[in-house]
Amino acid sequence: MAEREADMDEDAGEVPAGEGDNDSDREEDDRFFVWIGNEDMDEDDEDDEVEDEHPADTEAPESFELDTPAERSGHIAVVDRNIMYVWGGYKNGQSHGFFDLYLPRNEVWTYNMESGVWMKHVAGGNLHTSMSGSCGTCLDGVLYLFGGHHARGNTNRIYRLPLRAPSLVWEEMRDLKGLPPSSKDKLGCWVHKNRLIFFGGYGYAPQGSHRGTFHYDESSSLMWDSPGRGWNNHIHVLDLETSTWSQPITQGNTPSPRAAHACATVGNRGYVFGGRFKNYRLNDLYYIDLETWEWHEMSVPQHGPVGRSWHSFTPVSPDHIFLFGGFTTERETLSDAWLYCVSRNQWRPFKHSHAQSPRLWHTACAGPDGEVFVFGGCANNLLSHQRAAHSNELLLFNVQPKSLVRFCMETVLQHSERLSGYWDCLPKHLLHSLKQRMSRVNTLGS
């Protein structure tokens, strides 16, 4: 149900994580909450019901026996120094009904992209609750977590988690100056010049004067005495040097409000593709110049990617962004992949071996050698009355050609018996990387 709520929350933004409106922001977000679903509920209603669940009943117990993360959707993932960090989201409960559980708030999983090893960490600090549909990003070795949906609704709190410290400890960022964003989930983020730039989302109406448009979702307040939610196209900038929130004055053709969209930063451009607004999942592409704050709409060809929400859009080079998966207006979960060329404004389909692994509300992180690591997500229609097919599978896409160093590493590993006596002659960083990869080979062969 969490997923279902999420779909509804794509717009409503009150459930664990959803696309936005009852189907985009709100519905898709709301589904992440723990609750028993009503088959007569629509997507929007599901979101609202989810957000009203009691927090004490929404968090799954810590897992001590697993050596890989639990299946989940609506989580976040970031990369620092070839380590992928995974937090949050929700999964199915153990009962046969539509009962969803948030993943434990103090549980952080790491994946070493060289050795292929997962490891669970227990984080300390003052993170107040488990959530789905939050926005996570990494800058200079610090994970920043904003917003999300929990058992009581949406939040606009922001936290930081230093990843290179001896232990992982969450810190709430308080005493920030300026007007913060409204409480929401299923939003996107760009990072540029020590600034975190948040766009869109599904959640509560803003309090105070916010630049941009908020579109109220009329279906969001039909159930459970909800205050109501909607989609927005607000931009909020957090300057990490001055600890100040601000909103830029933008120019150009502004995108419509949306949630469960995907954002990518390439140079000084912040790209946004798709998302949900009202009952539609979009296939439009915009970028904003992060220095002049001018919006530009880019044409998407007729035979390009279809409209979607809950997809991923990952920069893989200074000139390419990788699009994978998502959820269509017709409620089809997608497994297609595309490469967008920034300099030519061209889309081309990307052939891969995971055509039988559709995903929505997953995460995607770029690796050190041109790969994209897709983790988790849902493999079926999150808004249907079926049990959600949450995944903990890691899908690997080799998007860019391998580097010369990578080819040399693989050759050395293939002839390790003959060449291992010479390994100590290598620079320390190459020797470390080689041993990491060797341990992965040994693990796979055991």
C-alpha positions, 0 to 999 in steps of 0.5 A: 500500500505504501507504493500505492499511496506513493502513487497517490502522493505524487501529487499529494505528497503525504504518503511515503513517496509518490509521483505527485498528484494522486497519481504523480506526486501525492499518490506515488509518495503517499504509498510509502506509509504504513497502512491497510489499503481500502480497495475503493480508494483512488490513488489520491485517497491512498496517499492521504490515508497513508500519511495519517498512519501512526509513526509507531506502526510504520517502521520495520524492525532492524535487520541483523541477518541480512548481508544485502539491503531489504527490498524497497521503493522511494529511498535515496542513494548517493555516491561518494568516493566510489561508495554508494550510500542507500537510506530510507524508503518503504517495503511490504509488511509481512501480512498478506494485505496491503501493509507497508513499512518504512525502512529503519531511520538509523539504517544506512547501507553502503555498496563498494562499487569496486569490490561489489560488497554491501555493508550495513551501518547504524547511524546516530544523531537526531533524524526524527523519523523514517521516510520515503520520497525524500530528496538526497544529494551529496556534496564534498563528502556530506549527504544532505536529506531534505523533505519526504513523507512519514506516517504523519505527513510531509516535512520540510526538515533538512539533515546532513550526514558526514560520510567521511567521519569515523561514524555516521551521525545525522545532524538536523540543520537548524537556525537557517536564515531565509524562507524555507521550502514548504513541506513536500516529497517527490522533488528534485535537486541540483548541486552547483557552487556549494548550493543545493537547489530544490525544484518542484514536488508534491506537498502542503500549500506554502505558508508565506510568499513563495515565488512560483505556482502551487496547484492544489490537488482537489482530491487530496483532502477527501479522506482522513481530514487531510489539510490537502496537498498539491504540486508546485514548481518552486525553486529554493536555494540553500547556500551552504556557505551562508546557511541561507534559503532564498528563491531566485527570480527566474526568466523564460518559459517555466515548467509546469508544477510537477512531482516524481520528476527527475533532475540532473546537473550538467555544468551550469545547467540544471535539467528536469525531465518528466514527472506528474502533474494532475493526471498526466505523466510528462515527457517534457525536458527543460533546463535552467541556467544555474547562474542566470536563472533562465529557463529553456524548454528543449524539444523531445522528438515524437519517437523519443521517451514517453511521458513518465514519473518515478524514473531516474535521469543520471549524468554519465559524462559532461555531455550525456544523461542516462534515462531509465524506467518510470511509470506512464500515464497508462500505469505501465512500469517501464524498463526502457533506457535512453541516452540524451546528448546535451550538446546535440539535444538528441535522444537515442534508445539504449539497448541493455540486458535488463528489459525484463526488469521494469522499475519505478521509484528506484535510484540510479548512481553513476559509477567510476567507470561509466556504469550506472547502478540502479538499485531497488524500486518497484517492478509492477504497478504501484498504484494497483491493488496487487501486492507491490513487487519491491526489489533489492536487486542491483542492475548494472548498465555499462553506459560509457566505454571502459577506460584504458585503466579499467581494461588494464585492470581486467587484463591483470586480473585475468592473468593474476597468477602470472602477474601477482608478483609484480603488483607491489610495483604499482602505485598505492591507489592502483594496488588498492583498487586491484585488490578490491576488484580481486576480492570481488572476483574471489567472492563471485567465484566462491 
